[in-house]
Amino acid sequence: MGIFNTSHSYGIISILFHWMMALILLATFLLGLNLKDNFQNYDMVLMLHNSLGILIFLLAVFRLCWRWFNILPDPLATRKVLIKLATFIHILFYIIFFVMPLTGYLLTNLQGDVVNFFGTQLPEVLERNRDMKRIVHSIHDILGNIILAMLTLHIVGALYHHYWLKDNTLKRISFFNKVKANRE
């Protein structure tokens, strides 16, 4: 298995970006849900939630750079509508990977908390403001629901390709199938 993508498959770096971001995104979402009623561990949960959100932002920057310097494998779908839908969802993922951490950063400042990135305090860019906090919180929540719906659609699409179309869409982004294929 190579580092770079080919016209037929993803390389190890793209696969690692894909699955790391998926796991971090899920953990960040669950921590965000835990913030609402977790007063005992609020500071720790907020620090982890913020740290993972910033990590998503940073990984998205690196992932986008990697994508610019690398080819994309050819689409396996033959229907143009599926290709356009997948392209739209991927673009929307990247937009949210950038916008959601920014709204989270602003939200944390607006509620009077300090943004912590794995223990390192980051600069405060806005002062506490309850009215603006409500607006930014609504945007952050809406984006969270949108990304959850997109993630669900992404998973359903991958399973549709794997079980219904029986193509290699899921296999070529899976690290474990590549390791197994290399051993045979």
C-alpha positions as CSV (number, residue, x, y, z in Angstrom):
1,M,0.0,0.0,0.0
2,G,1.4,3.3,-1.0
3,I,1.4,6.7,0.6
4,F,-0.2,8.5,-2.3
5,N,-3.5,7.9,-3.9
6,T,-3.7,6.2,-7.3
7,S,-6.5,6.4,-9.9
8,H,-7.9,3.2,-8.4
9,S,-7.4,3.5,-4.6
10,Y,-6.6,5.8,-1.7
11,G,-3.1,5.9,-0.1
12,I,-2.4,5.4,3.5
13,I,-2.3,9.1,4.3
14,S,-5.8,9.7,2.9
15,I,-7.2,6.7,4.7
16,L,-5.7,7.8,8.0
17,F,-7.1,11.3,7.5
18,H,-10.6,9.9,6.7
19,W,-10.8,7.5,9.7
20,M,-9.1,9.8,12.2
21,M,-11.4,12.6,11.4
22,A,-14.5,10.3,11.6
23,L,-13.5,9.1,15.1
24,I,-12.6,12.6,16.3
25,L,-15.8,14.1,14.9
26,L,-17.9,11.4,16.6
27,A,-16.1,12.0,19.9
28,T,-16.4,15.7,19.6
29,F,-20.2,15.4,18.9
30,L,-20.7,13.1,21.9
31,L,-18.7,15.4,24.2
32,G,-20.8,18.4,23.0
33,L,-24.0,16.5,23.9
34,N,-22.4,15.8,27.3
35,L,-21.8,19.5,28.0
36,K,-25.5,20.4,28.5
37,D,-26.0,18.5,31.8
38,N,-22.5,17.8,33.0
39,F,-21.8,20.4,35.7
40,Q,-19.4,18.3,37.7
41,N,-17.0,17.7,34.8
42,Y,-17.9,20.7,32.7
43,D,-14.4,22.3,32.5
44,M,-12.8,19.0,31.5
45,V,-15.5,18.1,28.9
46,L,-15.4,21.6,27.5
47,M,-11.6,21.5,27.2
48,L,-11.7,18.1,25.4
49,H,-14.6,19.2,23.2
50,N,-12.8,22.4,22.2
51,S,-9.4,20.6,21.7
52,L,-10.9,18.0,19.4
53,G,-12.8,20.7,17.5
54,I,-9.6,22.6,16.9
55,L,-7.9,19.4,16.0
56,I,-10.6,18.8,13.4
57,F,-9.9,22.3,12.0
58,L,-6.2,21.6,11.8
59,L,-6.6,18.2,10.3
60,A,-9.0,19.7,7.7
61,V,-6.3,22.1,6.7
62,F,-3.7,19.4,6.3
63,R,-6.2,17.1,4.6
64,L,-7.2,19.7,2.1
65,C,-3.5,20.4,1.4
66,W,-2.9,16.7,0.9
67,R,-5.9,16.5,-1.4
68,W,-4.5,19.4,-3.6
69,F,-1.1,17.6,-3.9
70,N,-2.6,14.2,-4.6
71,I,-4.9,12.7,-7.2
72,L,-8.4,11.5,-6.4
73,P,-9.2,8.0,-7.3
74,D,-11.7,7.7,-10.2
75,P,-15.3,7.5,-9.1
76,L,-16.8,4.0,-9.2
77,A,-20.3,5.2,-9.5
78,T,-21.6,5.4,-13.0
79,R,-24.6,7.6,-12.3
80,K,-23.8,11.2,-12.5
81,V,-26.3,12.1,-9.8
82,L,-24.4,9.9,-7.3
83,I,-21.1,11.5,-8.2
84,K,-22.6,15.0,-7.9
85,L,-24.2,14.1,-4.5
86,A,-20.9,12.7,-3.2
87,T,-19.0,15.7,-4.4
88,F,-21.5,18.1,-2.8
89,I,-21.4,16.2,0.5
90,H,-17.6,16.2,0.6
91,I,-17.5,20.0,-0.1
92,L,-20.1,20.5,2.6
93,F,-18.0,18.4,5.0
94,Y,-15.0,20.6,4.4
95,I,-17.0,23.8,4.9
96,I,-18.3,22.5,8.2
97,F,-14.9,21.3,9.3
98,F,-13.8,24.9,9.1
99,V,-16.9,26.8,10.2
100,M,-18.0,24.7,13.1
101,P,-14.7,24.9,15.1
102,L,-14.8,28.7,14.5
103,T,-18.3,29.0,15.9
104,G,-17.3,26.8,18.8
105,Y,-14.3,29.0,19.5
106,L,-16.5,32.1,19.4
107,L,-19.2,30.5,21.5
108,T,-16.7,29.6,24.2
109,N,-15.5,33.2,24.4
110,L,-19.0,34.6,24.3
111,Q,-20.1,32.5,27.3
112,G,-17.1,33.8,29.2
113,D,-14.9,30.7,29.1
114,V,-11.3,30.4,27.8
115,V,-10.6,28.2,24.8
116,N,-8.2,25.4,25.8
117,F,-6.3,23.3,23.3
118,F,-5.1,20.3,25.3
119,G,-4.2,22.5,28.3
120,T,-2.9,25.5,26.4
121,Q,-5.0,28.6,26.7
122,L,-5.7,30.3,23.4
123,P,-6.4,34.0,23.0
124,E,-9.8,35.4,23.8
125,V,-11.1,37.0,20.6
126,L,-14.5,38.2,21.9
127,E,-15.8,39.3,25.3
128,R,-18.7,37.7,27.1
129,N,-22.0,38.6,25.4
130,R,-25.2,36.7,26.2
131,D,-27.2,37.9,23.2
132,M,-24.5,37.0,20.7
133,K,-23.9,33.7,22.5
134,R,-27.5,32.6,21.8
135,I,-27.1,33.3,18.1
136,V,-23.7,31.6,17.8
137,H,-24.9,28.7,19.9
138,S,-27.9,28.2,17.6
139,I,-25.6,28.2,14.6
140,H,-23.2,25.8,16.3
141,D,-26.1,23.4,17.1
142,I,-27.6,23.6,13.6
143,L,-24.2,22.8,12.1
144,G,-23.9,19.9,14.5
145,N,-27.2,18.5,13.4
146,I,-26.3,19.1,9.7
147,I,-23.0,17.2,10.1
148,L,-24.7,14.4,11.9
149,A,-27.2,14.1,9.0
150,M,-24.4,14.3,6.5
151,L,-22.4,11.6,8.3
152,T,-25.4,9.4,8.3
153,L,-25.9,9.9,4.6
154,H,-22.2,9.3,4.0
155,I,-22.4,6.0,5.9
156,V,-25.6,4.9,4.1
157,G,-23.9,5.8,0.8
158,A,-20.9,3.7,1.7
159,L,-23.0,0.8,2.7
160,Y,-25.2,1.2,-0.5
161,H,-22.0,1.0,-2.6
162,H,-20.7,-2.0,-0.6
163,Y,-23.8,-4.1,-0.3
164,W,-26.1,-3.0,-3.1
165,L,-23.8,-2.0,-5.9
166,K,-21.0,-4.3,-4.7
167,D,-18.3,-2.0,-5.8
168,N,-15.0,-1.2,-4.1
169,T,-15.9,2.3,-2.8
170,L,-15.8,1.2,0.8
171,K,-12.9,-1.2,0.4
172,R,-10.6,1.4,-1.1
173,I,-11.0,3.8,1.8
174,S,-10.5,1.0,4.4
175,F,-7.1,0.4,5.9
176,F,-7.8,-3.1,7.0
177,N,-8.8,-4.4,3.6
178,K,-5.5,-3.0,2.2
179,V,-3.4,-4.8,4.8
180,K,-5.2,-8.0,4.2
181,A,-4.8,-7.6,0.4
182,N,-1.1,-7.0,0.8
183,R,-0.7,-10.2,2.9
184,E,-2.3,-12.4,0.2
